[in-house]
Amino acid sequence: MSPFAIILVSASAFIHASWNLLGKRQNPSPAFFFMASIFAALCFSPLLGVYHAAFSSIPIRVWGWLVLTSLFEVIYFVGLAGAYRNGDMSVAYPLARALPVILVAGITALFGLGKSLSLPGMMGILAVAFGCLVLPQRHLGKIQLRDYLNSCCLLAGLAALGTTGYTLVDNQALSELRASPGIGLSPVQIAFFYLALENVIIAIALGVYVFLSGTDRSALKETWRSAKAVSFVTGLLIVSTYGLVLASMAYASNVSYIAAFRQLSIPLGASMGILIQKEPAYPNKVASISIIVGGLVLIALA
């Protein structure tokens, strides 16, 4: 990864941990994230006017990718909201962030997407995945499979599938956009143009899901009444953090490095939990964070 990519992803990781902390405190529902996505789409939609000339250069396939990524985003938000409602952030967040590292790396290797992973990069990815997976456990000697077979962990796994899907799809869509003749935008401009367009489509997809669900329609009214300000801030943070990730994809040789280095948000989130939420800093938690940081260093050097 280039130094610029590391800076972009590091900033993204801090913002990501922050909006998850905000979201967890709201006991979120898909309706909460739908409202957040509306605010995000409204705030970033002016970019569609600024870069309106690029519309004629969007390949047909990219429109298909946009529809597909919106479906993965719905899966992600539904899973994340459910995991936070059914368990602790210190369990749901690491699982939702760790599993995509393994899945993205496996899929990119299987299909030969991007540059082959180097040995340090592979070791770093494995270290990050291991550290994230054992982080929720108080004692390594007592890890059992049934500890993960609960609503919180299973829904976090669903969120991880969504993350894996939209990461791979967005990487492909952006590659095709950057290669499109006449696009006339820099890689960073392309990333934010795509992000603005993507957020409009995500808001529509989440809206369809919410309005088809009686429970979420009721939750939408409550969110508007009591949490619209928080959902507004959350929407801005969500779109900002992923905008930085999309921009960083132009400066990394393999999207697996981006997916893995984003897990810097894990130790940041854990620190926020300890310092802000007053969660216990038991030895296994500290050790797991250290393993994650070590893996991130290997990825940065890859």
FENWO-V341885 format. One record per residue. N is the residue number from 1. RES is the residue in one letter. PSI is psi in whole degrees, -180 to 180 (NA if undefined). Layout:
# FENWO-V341885
n = <N,N>
res = <RES,RES>
psi = <PSI,PSI>
This chain:
# FENWO-V341885
n = <1,2,3,4,5,6,7,8,9,10,11,12,13,14,15,16,17,18,19,20,21,22,23,24,25,26,27,28,29,30,31,32,33,34,35,36,37,38,39,40,41,42,43,44,45,46,47,48,49,50,51,52,53,54,55,56,57,58,59,60,61,62,63,64,65,66,67,68,69,70,71,72,73,74,75,76,77,78,79,80,81,82,83,84,85,86,87,88,89,90,91,92,93,94,95,96,97,98,99,100,101,102,103,104,105,106,107,108,109,110,111,112,113,114,115,116,117,118,119,120,121,122,123,124,125,126,127,128,129,130,131,132,133,134,135,136,137,138,139,140,141,142,143,144,145,146,147,148,149,150,151,152,153,154,155,156,157,158,159,160,161,162,163,164,165,166,167,168,169,170,171,172,173,174,175,176,177,178,179,180,181,182,183,184,185,186,187,188,189,190,191,192,193,194,195,196,197,198,199,200,201,202,203,204,205,206,207,208,209,210,211,212,213,214,215,216,217,218,219,220,221,222,223,224,225,226,227,228,229,230,231,232,233,234,235,236,237,238,239,240,241,242,243,244,245,246,247,248,249,250,251,252,253,254,255,256,257,258,259,260,261,262,263,264,265,266,267,268,269,270,271,272,273,274,275,276,277,278,279,280,281,282,283,284,285,286,287,288,289,290,291,292,293,294,295,296,297,298,299,300,301,302>
res = <M,S,P,F,A,I,I,L,V,S,A,S,A,F,I,H,A,S,W,N,L,L,G,K,R,Q,N,P,S,P,A,F,F,F,M,A,S,I,F,A,A,L,C,F,S,P,L,L,G,V,Y,H,A,A,F,S,S,I,P,I,R,V,W,G,W,L,V,L,T,S,L,F,E,V,I,Y,F,V,G,L,A,G,A,Y,R,N,G,D,M,S,V,A,Y,P,L,A,R,A,L,P,V,I,L,V,A,G,I,T,A,L,F,G,L,G,K,S,L,S,L,P,G,M,M,G,I,L,A,V,A,F,G,C,L,V,L,P,Q,R,H,L,G,K,I,Q,L,R,D,Y,L,N,S,C,C,L,L,A,G,L,A,A,L,G,T,T,G,Y,T,L,V,D,N,Q,A,L,S,E,L,R,A,S,P,G,I,G,L,S,P,V,Q,I,A,F,F,Y,L,A,L,E,N,V,I,I,A,I,A,L,G,V,Y,V,F,L,S,G,T,D,R,S,A,L,K,E,T,W,R,S,A,K,A,V,S,F,V,T,G,L,L,I,V,S,T,Y,G,L,V,L,A,S,M,A,Y,A,S,N,V,S,Y,I,A,A,F,R,Q,L,S,I,P,L,G,A,S,M,G,I,L,I,Q,K,E,P,A,Y,P,N,K,V,A,S,I,S,I,I,V,G,G,L,V,L,I,A,L,A>
psi = <141,158,-37,-40,-40,-42,-46,-46,-34,-45,-41,-42,-41,-44,-39,-46,-36,-45,-28,-36,-43,-46,-44,-39,-19,2,62,159,168,-31,-38,-45,-27,-46,-40,-40,-32,-47,-42,-44,-42,-40,-34,-8,-28,-25,-28,-32,-41,-41,30,-28,-21,-16,-40,-15,3,119,150,-39,-33,-35,-38,-42,-38,-42,-43,-43,-31,-35,-41,-35,-38,-45,-44,-51,-37,-45,-44,-45,-43,-41,-42,-30,-26,1,-171,149,-35,-15,-51,-44,-49,-41,-45,-27,-27,-45,-38,-28,-46,-46,-45,-45,-43,-43,-42,-37,-41,-40,4,39,121,-180,144,144,134,166,-47,-38,-44,-43,-39,-44,-44,-39,-44,-46,-46,-47,-41,-39,-33,-9,-40,-15,136,-34,121,-31,-8,20,128,147,-36,-18,-23,-9,66,172,-43,-51,-40,-39,-33,-37,-38,-42,-38,-39,-41,-43,-44,-46,-51,-27,-48,-43,-45,-37,-43,-43,-43,-37,-42,-35,-44,-29,-4,126,135,8,-37,25,152,165,-40,-41,-40,-41,-45,-29,-47,-41,-43,-43,-42,-41,-33,-44,-37,-43,-40,-46,-44,-36,-42,-45,-47,-44,-16,-12,118,-39,-44,-28,-40,-40,-31,-41,-43,-39,-42,-36,-42,-15,23,-34,-43,-40,-33,-49,-42,-42,-44,-42,-40,-49,-32,-45,-40,-26,-41,-37,-46,-41,-37,-23,-23,-9,19,144,-19,129,-20,-34,-40,-49,-38,-44,-22,-19,1,-25,-21,-57,-32,-45,-40,-41,-41,-40,-42,-46,-36,-46,-6,38,151,141,69,158,-42,-33,-46,-42,-42,-42,-39,-41,-43,-46,-41,-42,-39,-37,-42,-41,-41,-31,-9,NA>
